[in-house]
Amino acid sequence: MSYDDLHQIYTIKGRLLAYRRLCKAKAVACSLLCLLWSTGMSYSRFLYSLEIWPSP
């Protein structure tokens, strides 16, 4: 095994780790967005039921 081979393996590993981190970050962001969206939807439904917010 030469230094170049090790370097290549290391960069591939680094890329995989970075990709995994990115996926994790995306998953967290998506779940947060979903949570915010569902909260917003239930909040707007609550306002509709009180008839404060004009329904479309």
PDB file of N, CA, C, O and CB in Angstrom:
ATOM      1  N   MET A   1       0.838  -1.205   0.000  1.00  0.00           N
ATOM      2  CA  MET A   1       0.000   0.000   0.000  1.00  0.00           C
ATOM      3  C   MET A   1       0.876   1.261   0.000  1.00  0.00           C
ATOM      4  O   MET A   1       1.721   1.460   0.873  1.00  0.00           O
ATOM      5  CB  MET A   1      -0.950   0.003   1.231  1.00  0.00           C
ATOM      6  N   SER A   2       0.649   2.067  -0.973  1.00  0.00           N
ATOM      7  CA  SER A   2       1.423   3.309  -1.054  1.00  0.00           C
ATOM      8  C   SER A   2       0.692   4.432  -0.324  1.00  0.00           C
ATOM      9  O   SER A   2      -0.441   4.271   0.128  1.00  0.00           O
ATOM     10  CB  SER A   2       1.678   3.701  -2.530  1.00  0.00           C
ATOM     11  N   TYR A   3       1.364   5.563  -0.224  1.00  0.00           N
ATOM     12  CA  TYR A   3       0.765   6.723   0.438  1.00  0.00           C
ATOM     13  C   TYR A   3      -0.463   7.212  -0.323  1.00  0.00           C
ATOM     14  O   TYR A   3      -1.445   7.649   0.276  1.00  0.00           O
ATOM     15  CB  TYR A   3       1.791   7.858   0.565  1.00  0.00           C
ATOM     16  N   ASP A   4      -0.392   7.131  -1.666  1.00  0.00           N
ATOM     17  CA  ASP A   4      -1.516   7.588  -2.488  1.00  0.00           C
ATOM     18  C   ASP A   4      -2.768   6.758  -2.232  1.00  0.00           C
ATOM     19  O   ASP A   4      -3.875   7.292  -2.159  1.00  0.00           O
ATOM     20  CB  ASP A   4      -1.149   7.529  -3.970  1.00  0.00           C
ATOM     21  N   ASP A   5      -2.579   5.425  -2.094  1.00  0.00           N
ATOM     22  CA  ASP A   5      -3.721   4.557  -1.817  1.00  0.00           C
ATOM     23  C   ASP A   5      -4.367   4.931  -0.486  1.00  0.00           C
ATOM     24  O   ASP A   5      -5.587   5.057  -0.387  1.00  0.00           O
ATOM     25  CB  ASP A   5      -3.288   3.080  -1.804  1.00  0.00           C
ATOM     26  N   LEU A   6      -3.533   5.105   0.527  1.00  0.00           N
ATOM     27  CA  LEU A   6      -4.034   5.486   1.847  1.00  0.00           C
ATOM     28  C   LEU A   6      -4.763   6.819   1.784  1.00  0.00           C
ATOM     29  O   LEU A   6      -5.831   6.988   2.372  1.00  0.00           O
ATOM     30  CB  LEU A   6      -2.884   5.560   2.859  1.00  0.00           C
ATOM     31  N   HIS A   7      -4.177   7.752   1.069  1.00  0.00           N
ATOM     32  CA  HIS A   7      -4.780   9.077   0.942  1.00  0.00           C
ATOM     33  C   HIS A   7      -6.149   8.980   0.266  1.00  0.00           C
ATOM     34  O   HIS A   7      -7.108   9.635   0.674  1.00  0.00           O
ATOM     35  CB  HIS A   7      -3.853  10.019   0.143  1.00  0.00           C
ATOM     36  N   GLN A   8      -6.215   8.138  -0.787  1.00  0.00           N
ATOM     37  CA  GLN A   8      -7.478   7.964  -1.511  1.00  0.00           C
ATOM     38  C   GLN A   8      -8.541   7.365  -0.594  1.00  0.00           C
ATOM     39  O   GLN A   8      -9.681   7.830  -0.566  1.00  0.00           O
ATOM     40  CB  GLN A   8      -7.275   7.066  -2.751  1.00  0.00           C
ATOM     41  N   ILE A   9      -8.160   6.331   0.156  1.00  0.00           N
ATOM     42  CA  ILE A   9      -9.097   5.696   1.087  1.00  0.00           C
ATOM     43  C   ILE A   9      -9.564   6.702   2.133  1.00  0.00           C
ATOM     44  O   ILE A   9     -10.744   6.762   2.481  1.00  0.00           O
ATOM     45  CB  ILE A   9      -8.445   4.473   1.773  1.00  0.00           C
ATOM     46  N   TYR A  10      -8.603   7.497   2.630  1.00  0.00           N
ATOM     47  CA  TYR A  10      -8.919   8.501   3.656  1.00  0.00           C
ATOM     48  C   TYR A  10      -9.907   9.537   3.126  1.00  0.00           C
ATOM     49  O   TYR A  10     -10.851   9.912   3.822  1.00  0.00           O
ATOM     50  CB  TYR A  10      -7.634   9.199   4.137  1.00  0.00           C
ATOM     51  N   THR A  11      -9.688  10.002   1.886  1.00  0.00           N
ATOM     52  CA  THR A  11     -10.592  11.016   1.330  1.00  0.00           C
ATOM     53  C   THR A  11     -11.975  10.426   1.076  1.00  0.00           C
ATOM     54  O   THR A  11     -12.986  11.101   1.271  1.00  0.00           O
ATOM     55  CB  THR A  11     -10.016  11.596   0.023  1.00  0.00           C
ATOM     56  N   ILE A  12     -12.022   9.169   0.643  1.00  0.00           N
ATOM     57  CA  ILE A  12     -13.322   8.517   0.417  1.00  0.00           C
ATOM     58  C   ILE A  12     -14.059   8.393   1.748  1.00  0.00           C
ATOM     59  O   ILE A  12     -15.257   8.661   1.839  1.00  0.00           O
ATOM     60  CB  ILE A  12     -13.141   7.109  -0.245  1.00  0.00           C
ATOM     61  N   LYS A  13     -13.311   7.978   2.787  1.00  0.00           N
ATOM     62  CA  LYS A  13     -13.913   7.864   4.117  1.00  0.00           C
ATOM     63  C   LYS A  13     -14.417   9.215   4.599  1.00  0.00           C
ATOM     64  O   LYS A  13     -15.511   9.323   5.154  1.00  0.00           O
ATOM     65  CB  LYS A  13     -12.903   7.289   5.119  1.00  0.00           C
ATOM     66  N   GLY A  14     -13.601  10.249   4.381  1.00  0.00           N
ATOM     67  CA  GLY A  14     -13.987  11.597   4.780  1.00  0.00           C
ATOM     68  C   GLY A  14     -15.236  12.065   4.061  1.00  0.00           C
ATOM     69  O   GLY A  14     -16.116  12.692   4.651  1.00  0.00           O
ATOM     70  N   ARG A  15     -15.296  11.749   2.777  1.00  0.00           N
ATOM     71  CA  ARG A  15     -16.485  12.125   1.991  1.00  0.00           C
ATOM     72  C   ARG A  15     -17.716  11.410   2.487  1.00  0.00           C
ATOM     73  O   ARG A  15     -18.790  12.003   2.591  1.00  0.00           O
ATOM     74  CB  ARG A  15     -16.276  11.817   0.511  1.00  0.00           C
ATOM     75  N   LEU A  16     -17.563  10.130   2.794  1.00  0.00           N
ATOM     76  CA  LEU A  16     -18.688   9.358   3.312  1.00  0.00           C
ATOM     77  C   LEU A  16     -19.185   9.934   4.634  1.00  0.00           C
ATOM     78  O   LEU A  16     -20.389  10.064   4.853  1.00  0.00           O
ATOM     79  CB  LEU A  16     -18.291   7.891   3.491  1.00  0.00           C
ATOM     80  N   LEU A  17     -18.239  10.278   5.513  1.00  0.00           N
ATOM     81  CA  LEU A  17     -18.607  10.866   6.800  1.00  0.00           C
ATOM     82  C   LEU A  17     -19.321  12.195   6.607  1.00  0.00           C
ATOM     83  O   LEU A  17     -20.329  12.473   7.257  1.00  0.00           O
ATOM     84  CB  LEU A  17     -17.367  11.058   7.675  1.00  0.00           C
ATOM     85  N   ALA A  18     -18.786  13.014   5.704  1.00  0.00           N
ATOM     86  CA  ALA A  18     -19.406  14.311   5.428  1.00  0.00           C
ATOM     87  C   ALA A  18     -20.803  14.117   4.855  1.00  0.00           C
ATOM     88  O   ALA A  18     -21.738  14.838   5.204  1.00  0.00           O
ATOM     89  CB  ALA A  18     -18.538  15.136   4.455  1.00  0.00           C
ATOM     90  N   TYR A  19     -20.932  13.126   3.966  1.00  0.00           N
ATOM     91  CA  TYR A  19     -22.232  12.839   3.349  1.00  0.00           C
ATOM     92  C   TYR A  19     -23.225  12.381   4.406  1.00  0.00           C
ATOM     93  O   TYR A  19     -24.388  12.784   4.400  1.00  0.00           O
ATOM     94  CB  TYR A  19     -22.092  11.767   2.247  1.00  0.00           C
ATOM     95  N   ARG A  20     -22.746  11.529   5.317  1.00  0.00           N
ATOM     96  CA  ARG A  20     -23.623  11.058   6.402  1.00  0.00           C
ATOM     97  C   ARG A  20     -24.070  12.209   7.278  1.00  0.00           C
ATOM     98  O   ARG A  20     -25.234  12.292   7.670  1.00  0.00           O
ATOM     99  CB  ARG A  20     -22.911  10.004   7.257  1.00  0.00           C
ATOM    100  N   ARG A  21     -23.126  13.109   7.585  1.00  0.00           N
ATOM    101  CA  ARG A  21     -23.459  14.279   8.408  1.00  0.00           C
ATOM    102  C   ARG A  21     -24.499  15.132   7.710  1.00  0.00           C
ATOM    103  O   ARG A  21     -25.436  15.629   8.334  1.00  0.00           O
ATOM    104  CB  ARG A  21     -22.202  15.116   8.710  1.00  0.00           C
ATOM    105  N   LEU A  22     -24.320  15.296   6.397  1.00  0.00           N
ATOM    106  CA  LEU A  22     -25.249  16.088   5.602  1.00  0.00           C
ATOM    107  C   LEU A  22     -26.632  15.445   5.635  1.00  0.00           C
ATOM    108  O   LEU A  22     -27.641  16.132   5.788  1.00  0.00           O
ATOM    109  CB  LEU A  22     -24.746  16.226   4.147  1.00  0.00           C
ATOM    110  N   CYS A  23     -26.668  14.124   5.490  1.00  0.00           N
ATOM    111  CA  CYS A  23     -27.948  13.406   5.524  1.00  0.00           C
ATOM    112  C   CYS A  23     -28.619  13.559   6.884  1.00  0.00           C
ATOM    113  O   CYS A  23     -29.829  13.766   6.973  1.00  0.00           O
ATOM    114  CB  CYS A  23     -27.742  11.916   5.203  1.00  0.00           C
ATOM    115  N   LYS A  24     -27.818  13.454   7.937  1.00  0.00           N
ATOM    116  CA  LYS A  24     -28.359  13.628   9.285  1.00  0.00           C
ATOM    117  C   LYS A  24     -28.926  15.022   9.455  1.00  0.00           C
ATOM    118  O   LYS A  24     -30.024  15.196   9.983  1.00  0.00           O
ATOM    119  CB  LYS A  24     -27.281  13.365  10.341  1.00  0.00           C
ATOM    120  N   ALA A  25     -28.170  16.017   9.004  1.00  0.00           N
ATOM    121  CA  ALA A  25     -28.617  17.401   9.102  1.00  0.00           C
ATOM    122  C   ALA A  25     -29.904  17.599   8.314  1.00  0.00           C
ATOM    123  O   ALA A  25     -30.824  18.278   8.770  1.00  0.00           O
ATOM    124  CB  ALA A  25     -27.527  18.359   8.597  1.00  0.00           C
ATOM    125  N   LYS A  26     -29.964  16.993   7.113  1.00  0.00           N
ATOM    126  CA  LYS A  26     -31.171  17.103   6.289  1.00  0.00           C
ATOM    127  C   LYS A  26     -32.351  16.450   6.978  1.00  0.00           C
ATOM    128  O   LYS A  26     -33.457  16.992   6.972  1.00  0.00           O
ATOM    129  CB  LYS A  26     -30.949  16.466   4.914  1.00  0.00           C
ATOM    130  N   ALA A  27     -32.122  15.286   7.574  1.00  0.00           N
ATOM    131  CA  ALA A  27     -33.198  14.575   8.265  1.00  0.00           C
ATOM    132  C   ALA A  27     -33.728  15.397   9.427  1.00  0.00           C
ATOM    133  O   ALA A  27     -34.938  15.493   9.632  1.00  0.00           O
ATOM    134  CB  ALA A  27     -32.710  13.210   8.765  1.00  0.00           C
ATOM    135  N   VAL A  28     -32.808  15.993  10.190  1.00  0.00           N
ATOM    136  CA  VAL A  28     -33.203  16.832  11.322  1.00  0.00           C
ATOM    137  C   VAL A  28     -33.989  18.041  10.831  1.00  0.00           C
ATOM    138  O   VAL A  28     -35.023  18.392  11.399  1.00  0.00           O
ATOM    139  CB  VAL A  28     -31.966  17.285  12.124  1.00  0.00           C
ATOM    140  N   ALA A  29     -33.490  18.679   9.770  1.00  0.00           N
ATOM    141  CA  ALA A  29     -34.165  19.854   9.217  1.00  0.00           C
ATOM    142  C   ALA A  29     -35.562  19.484   8.718  1.00  0.00           C
ATOM    143  O   ALA A  29     -36.524  20.221   8.935  1.00  0.00           O
ATOM    144  CB  ALA A  29     -33.333  20.468   8.072  1.00  0.00           C
ATOM    145  N   CYS A  30     -35.661  18.331   8.044  1.00  0.00           N
ATOM    146  CA  CYS A  30     -36.965  17.892   7.523  1.00  0.00           C
ATOM    147  C   CYS A  30     -37.950  17.624   8.654  1.00  0.00           C
ATOM    148  O   CYS A  30     -39.113  18.022   8.579  1.00  0.00           O
ATOM    149  CB  CYS A  30     -36.803  16.629   6.663  1.00  0.00           C
ATOM    150  N   SER A  31     -37.485  16.951   9.697  1.00  0.00           N
ATOM    151  CA  SER A  31     -38.392  16.660  10.805  1.00  0.00           C
ATOM    152  C   SER A  31     -38.817  17.939  11.513  1.00  0.00           C
ATOM    153  O   SER A  31     -39.964  18.063  11.943  1.00  0.00           O
ATOM    154  CB  SER A  31     -37.732  15.704  11.799  1.00  0.00           C
ATOM    155  N   LEU A  32     -37.893  18.890  11.634  1.00  0.00           N
ATOM    156  CA  LEU A  32     -38.240  20.176  12.237  1.00  0.00           C
ATOM    157  C   LEU A  32     -39.265  20.915  11.388  1.00  0.00           C
ATOM    158  O   LEU A  32     -40.220  21.492  11.908  1.00  0.00           O
ATOM    159  CB  LEU A  32     -36.986  21.038  12.419  1.00  0.00           C
ATOM    160  N   LEU A  33     -39.054  20.889  10.065  1.00  0.00           N
ATOM    161  CA  LEU A  33     -39.991  21.548   9.156  1.00  0.00           C
ATOM    162  C   LEU A  33     -41.362  20.897   9.237  1.00  0.00           C
ATOM    163  O   LEU A  33     -42.387  21.578   9.266  1.00  0.00           O
ATOM    164  CB  LEU A  33     -39.467  21.504   7.714  1.00  0.00           C
ATOM    165  N   CYS A  34     -41.367  19.564   9.274  1.00  0.00           N
ATOM    166  CA  CYS A  34     -42.644  18.853   9.381  1.00  0.00           C
ATOM    167  C   CYS A  34     -43.353  19.205  10.678  1.00  0.00           C
ATOM    168  O   CYS A  34     -44.565  19.415  10.699  1.00  0.00           O
ATOM    169  CB  CYS A  34     -42.426  17.337   9.296  1.00  0.00           C
ATOM    170  N   LEU A  35     -42.584  19.267  11.758  1.00  0.00           N
ATOM    171  CA  LEU A  35     -43.146  19.610  13.064  1.00  0.00           C
ATOM    172  C   LEU A  35     -43.727  21.018  13.041  1.00  0.00           C
ATOM    173  O   LEU A  35     -44.839  21.251  13.515  1.00  0.00           O
ATOM    174  CB  LEU A  35     -42.076  19.493  14.163  1.00  0.00           C
ATOM    175  N   LEU A  36     -42.958  21.955  12.482  1.00  0.00           N
ATOM    176  CA  LEU A  36     -43.426  23.340  12.383  1.00  0.00           C
ATOM    177  C   LEU A  36     -44.681  23.417  11.531  1.00  0.00           C
ATOM    178  O   LEU A  36     -45.631  24.120  11.876  1.00  0.00           O
ATOM    179  CB  LEU A  36     -42.330  24.246  11.796  1.00  0.00           C
ATOM    180  N   TRP A  37     -44.685  22.692  10.413  1.00  0.00           N
ATOM    181  CA  TRP A  37     -45.819  22.730   9.501  1.00  0.00           C
ATOM    182  C   TRP A  37     -47.071  22.180  10.174  1.00  0.00           C
ATOM    183  O   TRP A  37     -48.144  22.779  10.100  1.00  0.00           O
ATOM    184  CB  TRP A  37     -45.510  21.937   8.229  1.00  0.00           C
ATOM    185  N   SER A  38     -46.917  21.016  10.841  1.00  0.00           N
ATOM    186  CA  SER A  38     -48.088  20.423  11.500  1.00  0.00           C
ATOM    187  C   SER A  38     -48.576  21.302  12.645  1.00  0.00           C
ATOM    188  O   SER A  38     -49.781  21.422  12.868  1.00  0.00           O
ATOM    189  CB  SER A  38     -47.755  19.017  12.023  1.00  0.00           C
ATOM    190  N   THR A  39     -47.645  21.916  13.369  1.00  0.00           N
ATOM    191  CA  THR A  39     -48.028  22.837  14.441  1.00  0.00           C
ATOM    192  C   THR A  39     -48.781  24.029  13.858  1.00  0.00           C
ATOM    193  O   THR A  39     -49.810  24.450  14.386  1.00  0.00           O
ATOM    194  CB  THR A  39     -46.782  23.315  15.227  1.00  0.00           C
ATOM    195  N   GLY A  40     -48.252  24.561  12.767  1.00  0.00           N
ATOM    196  CA  GLY A  40     -48.904  25.681  12.096  1.00  0.00           C
ATOM    197  C   GLY A  40     -50.292  25.318  11.603  1.00  0.00           C
ATOM    198  O   GLY A  40     -51.227  26.109  11.726  1.00  0.00           O
ATOM    199  N   MET A  41     -50.428  24.115  11.042  1.00  0.00           N
ATOM    200  CA  MET A  41     -51.721  23.673  10.538  1.00  0.00           C
ATOM    201  C   MET A  41     -52.728  23.530  11.675  1.00  0.00           C
ATOM    202  O   MET A  41     -53.870  23.975  11.560  1.00  0.00           O
ATOM    203  CB  MET A  41     -51.576  22.347   9.788  1.00  0.00           C
ATOM    204  N   SER A  42     -52.299  22.904  12.778  1.00  0.00           N
ATOM    205  CA  SER A  42     -53.227  22.731  13.901  1.00  0.00           C
ATOM    206  C   SER A  42     -53.570  24.082  14.532  1.00  0.00           C
ATOM    207  O   SER A  42     -54.693  24.294  14.988  1.00  0.00           O
ATOM    208  CB  SER A  42     -52.622  21.786  14.964  1.00  0.00           C
ATOM    209  N   TYR A  43     -52.593  24.993  14.554  1.00  0.00           N
ATOM    210  CA  TYR A  43     -52.833  26.329  15.096  1.00  0.00           C
ATOM    211  C   TYR A  43     -53.840  27.089  14.232  1.00  0.00           C
ATOM    212  O   TYR A  43     -54.740  27.748  14.753  1.00  0.00           O
ATOM    213  CB  TYR A  43     -51.511  27.117  15.193  1.00  0.00           C
ATOM    214  N   SER A  44     -53.685  26.992  12.904  1.00  0.00           N
ATOM    215  CA  SER A  44     -54.625  27.680  12.019  1.00  0.00           C
ATOM    216  C   SER A  44     -56.016  27.054  12.115  1.00  0.00           C
ATOM    217  O   SER A  44     -57.023  27.755  12.016  1.00  0.00           O
ATOM    218  CB  SER A  44     -54.124  27.639  10.564  1.00  0.00           C
ATOM    219  N   ARG A  45     -56.071  25.719  12.311  1.00  0.00           N
ATOM    220  CA  ARG A  45     -57.371  25.067  12.500  1.00  0.00           C
ATOM    221  C   ARG A  45     -58.022  25.558  13.788  1.00  0.00           C
ATOM    222  O   ARG A  45     -59.231  25.778  13.851  1.00  0.00           O
ATOM    223  CB  ARG A  45     -57.213  23.527  12.530  1.00  0.00           C
ATOM    224  N   PHE A  46     -57.187  25.722  14.815  1.00  0.00           N
ATOM    225  CA  PHE A  46     -57.678  26.241  16.095  1.00  0.00           C
ATOM    226  C   PHE A  46     -58.251  27.641  15.912  1.00  0.00           C
ATOM    227  O   PHE A  46     -59.306  27.959  16.460  1.00  0.00           O
ATOM    228  CB  PHE A  46     -56.547  26.258  17.147  1.00  0.00           C
ATOM    229  N   LEU A  47     -57.560  28.474  15.146  1.00  0.00           N
ATOM    230  CA  LEU A  47     -58.047  29.827  14.882  1.00  0.00           C
ATOM    231  C   LEU A  47     -59.332  29.788  14.050  1.00  0.00           C
ATOM    232  O   LEU A  47     -60.244  30.585  14.266  1.00  0.00           O
ATOM    233  CB  LEU A  47     -56.967  30.655  14.156  1.00  0.00           C
ATOM    234  N   TYR A  48     -59.393  28.847  13.094  1.00  0.00           N
ATOM    235  CA  TYR A  48     -60.614  28.704  12.288  1.00  0.00           C
ATOM    236  C   TYR A  48     -61.786  28.342  13.186  1.00  0.00           C
ATOM    237  O   TYR A  48     -62.889  28.865  13.028  1.00  0.00           O
ATOM    238  CB  TYR A  48     -60.427  27.629  11.184  1.00  0.00           C
ATOM    239  N   SER A  49     -61.536  27.436  14.137  1.00  0.00           N
ATOM    240  CA  SER A  49     -62.626  26.990  15.008  1.00  0.00           C
ATOM    241  C   SER A  49     -63.111  28.134  15.902  1.00  0.00           C
ATOM    242  O   SER A  49     -64.285  28.187  16.269  1.00  0.00           O
ATOM    243  CB  SER A  49     -62.169  25.796  15.873  1.00  0.00           C
ATOM    244  N   LEU A  50     -62.204  29.045  16.247  1.00  0.00           N
ATOM    245  CA  LEU A  50     -62.602  30.210  17.037  1.00  0.00           C
ATOM    246  C   LEU A  50     -63.206  31.300  16.154  1.00  0.00           C
ATOM    247  O   LEU A  50     -63.784  32.271  16.643  1.00  0.00           O
ATOM    248  CB  LEU A  50     -61.401  30.765  17.805  1.00  0.00           C
ATOM    249  N   GLU A  51     -63.057  31.115  14.839  1.00  0.00           N
ATOM    250  CA  GLU A  51     -63.548  32.060  13.826  1.00  0.00           C
ATOM    251  C   GLU A  51     -62.890  33.431  13.965  1.00  0.00           C
ATOM    252  O   GLU A  51     -63.503  34.461  13.684  1.00  0.00           O
ATOM    253  CB  GLU A  51     -65.068  32.204  13.930  1.00  0.00           C
ATOM    254  N   ILE A  52     -61.621  33.425  14.407  1.00  0.00           N
ATOM    255  CA  ILE A  52     -60.849  34.665  14.454  1.00  0.00           C
ATOM    256  C   ILE A  52     -60.201  34.868  13.094  1.00  0.00           C
ATOM    257  O   ILE A  52     -60.199  35.960  12.525  1.00  0.00           O
ATOM    258  CB  ILE A  52     -59.771  34.630  15.592  1.00  0.00           C
ATOM    259  N   TRP A  53     -59.649  33.757  12.598  1.00  0.00           N
ATOM    260  CA  TRP A  53     -58.935  33.790  11.331  1.00  0.00           C
ATOM    261  C   TRP A  53     -59.917  33.564  10.194  1.00  0.00           C
ATOM    262  O   TRP A  53     -60.669  32.591  10.238  1.00  0.00           O
ATOM    263  CB  TRP A  53     -57.810  32.733  11.301  1.00  0.00           C
ATOM    264  N   PRO A  54     -59.946  34.412   9.187  1.00  0.00           N
ATOM    265  CA  PRO A  54     -60.879  34.204   8.076  1.00  0.00           C
ATOM    266  C   PRO A  54     -60.498  32.979   7.259  1.00  0.00           C
ATOM    267  O   PRO A  54     -59.359  32.855   6.809  1.00  0.00           O
ATOM    268  CB  PRO A  54     -60.922  35.438   7.173  1.00  0.00           C
ATOM    269  N   SER A  55     -61.436  32.090   7.073  1.00  0.00           N
ATOM    270  CA  SER A  55     -61.136  30.873   6.306  1.00  0.00           C
ATOM    271  C   SER A  55     -61.074  31.214   4.821  1.00  0.00           C
ATOM    272  O   SER A  55     -61.826  32.063   4.341  1.00  0.00           O
ATOM    273  CB  SER A  55     -62.204  29.766   6.570  1.00  0.00           C
ATOM    274  N   PRO A  56     -60.183  30.554   4.103  1.00  0.00           N
ATOM    275  CA  PRO A  56     -60.024  30.875   2.671  1.00  0.00           C
ATOM    276  C   PRO A  56     -61.224  30.435   1.842  1.00  0.00           C
ATOM    277  O   PRO A  56     -61.240  30.633   0.627  1.00  0.00           O
ATOM    278  CB  PRO A  56     -58.763  30.217   2.123  1.00  0.00           C
TER     279      PRO A  56
END
